[in-house]
Amino acid sequence: MANKISLTNDYPVIKNSDQLYNRALGLIPSVTQTLAKGPGQWVKGVAPKYLVKGKGSHVWDADGNEYIDYMMAVGPLSLGYAYPKVDEAIKKQLEDGITFSMMHPLEVEVAELISGIIPNAEAVRYSKTGADATSAAVRLARAYTGKNKILCCGYHGWHDWYIAVTARNLGIPEAVQAISFTFNYNDIDSVKNSIDDDVAAVILEPVVFQEPKNNFLQKLAELCEQKNVVLIFDEMWTGFRMAVGGAQEYFGITPDLATYSKAVANGMPISILTGKRKIMNLANEDIFFYTTFGGEALSLAAVKATIDELREKNVPKYLNEQGKKLKDGYNSIAQKLGMDYTKAIGYNWRSMAAFDEKAGDPLVQKSLMQQEMIKRGVLWQGFHNMSFSHSDADADYTLQALEESLSVLKKAVDENKLKEMLRGEPVQPVFRKVDNFNMKPVKK
Ligand SMILES: Cc1ncc(COP(=O)(O)O)c(C=O)c1O
């Protein structure tokens, strides 16, 4: 029988998941289309690999096991799986058509809606993926400034200009690698040292897990203005989640360009580029940014319904409150158990459990926690990606599961049995790096 969410479960049976995985091996390179959803981020041998259904904050895997989900599709499900108001909007639009031979009125309606919410949205464009939007922003910045180099911080998608800064840069021309660099978050000097006459744009996620310190974002905006560098906020995570108007609204800082996706459409594939008219106007005729599905109507209908609900229910406030229970709860359990080597860090709406190597390999600690949470019916990668569907009952249950799983981790650490108690292969490091890699050599 498939597992329900219960503290007394055995480890789930994952036979169907494994069968699907074996069919995919050799046919689908890397097996997954999204690294964070792929098998490398889940304990092989214990975690399911395929999900077939979701409702609210709960999901069911290919073997029928039920879990509370804290990944929420790696961010998009701000309201929850199969959220009625959004699904009704999608179904209603489906009756009239998905994509058309001419523009659709929703393109205008949604642009008007967004321009009333996002502070820098003097102009609005749509595309399908986050990488489309960040790459369009980078192209606009180069066109506007007549310069080439890009300084970035965070993860910005799979396209050449960004992947050039990572270790996985095979296939990217050296000429591109020579003009993309990173800087360190909260380190204004690392930006100052890297800005030269050829820097077109600074792009960053306004926050990841650290809070900005010493007016970092403000100083960055001033520096970019002084140096004629386009400031781009990549708000894929912060947008429509940290506040409905994202980090721009939350911090009161208006970047030249900003990019959105994930939370804005509750799971439908759409990305949004907003920005100051003087730069965005280059997309009238000068730069090329067009794609067949750019105005696809189901996603636009989903955006409209999602934004209505985010505003009406003040969802960012709820995510913050519900997430605080988990973040604070995690930390008070760890403290009570005397585990000074693990801590939940970050913002309440997306906190992350961090593990110190003084207690053993952090990836093995995280894997053991994941194994024990999955056993108890919680799909957990160390993140608490909150949605409007995570109920009080979910939070209470999750805290119990965390308490039991942290106790298992403590025992493993105390008895030096971390690897022994892990029943599968540990998870791999996450791809995204934020600090101290591929910095631009300091100017002479
Ligand atoms: C901050 C940020 N920027 C850009 C992207 C790329 O978005 P996509 O995977 O939709 O291309 C992501 C994806 O996770 C992201 O988190």
The ligand as an SDF file (V2000), in Angstrom:
LIG
                    3D

 16 16  0  0  0  0  0  0  0  0999 V2000
   16.9970   33.7120  -10.2520 C   0  0  0  0  0  0  0  0  0  0  0  0
   16.7660   32.9270  -11.4990 C   0  0  0  0  0  0  0  0  0  0  0  0
   17.0210   33.4750  -12.6730 N   0  0  0  0  0  0  0  0  0  0  0  0
   16.8260   32.8090  -13.8250 C   0  0  0  0  0  0  0  0  0  0  0  0
   16.3680   31.5170  -13.8190 C   0  0  0  0  0  0  0  0  0  0  0  0
   16.1730   30.7950  -15.1120 C   0  0  0  0  0  0  0  0  0  0  0  0
   14.8410   30.5490  -15.3260 O   0  0  0  0  0  0  0  0  0  0  0  0
   14.4040   29.3710  -16.3330 P   0  0  0  0  0  0  0  0  0  0  0  0
   14.8670   28.1030  -15.7210 O   0  0  0  0  0  0  0  0  0  0  0  0
   12.9090   29.4850  -16.3810 O   0  0  0  0  0  0  0  0  0  0  0  0
   15.0460   29.6580  -17.6330 O   0  0  0  0  0  0  0  0  0  0  0  0
   16.0900   30.8840  -12.6050 C   0  0  0  0  0  0  0  0  0  0  0  0
   15.6310   29.4950  -12.5680 C   0  0  0  0  0  0  0  0  0  0  0  0
   15.5730   28.8480  -11.5710 O   0  0  0  0  0  0  0  0  0  0  0  0
   16.3080   31.5990  -11.4010 C   0  0  0  0  0  0  0  0  0  0  0  0
   16.0750   31.0480  -10.2110 O   0  0  0  0  0  0  0  0  0  0  0  0
  1  2  1  0
  2  3  1  0
  2 15  2  0
  3  4  2  0
  4  5  1  0
  5  6  1  0
  5 12  2  0
  6  7  1  0
  7  8  1  0
  8  9  2  0
  8 10  1  0
  8 11  1  0
 12 13  1  0
 12 15  1  0
 13 14  2  0
 15 16  1  0
M  END
$$$$
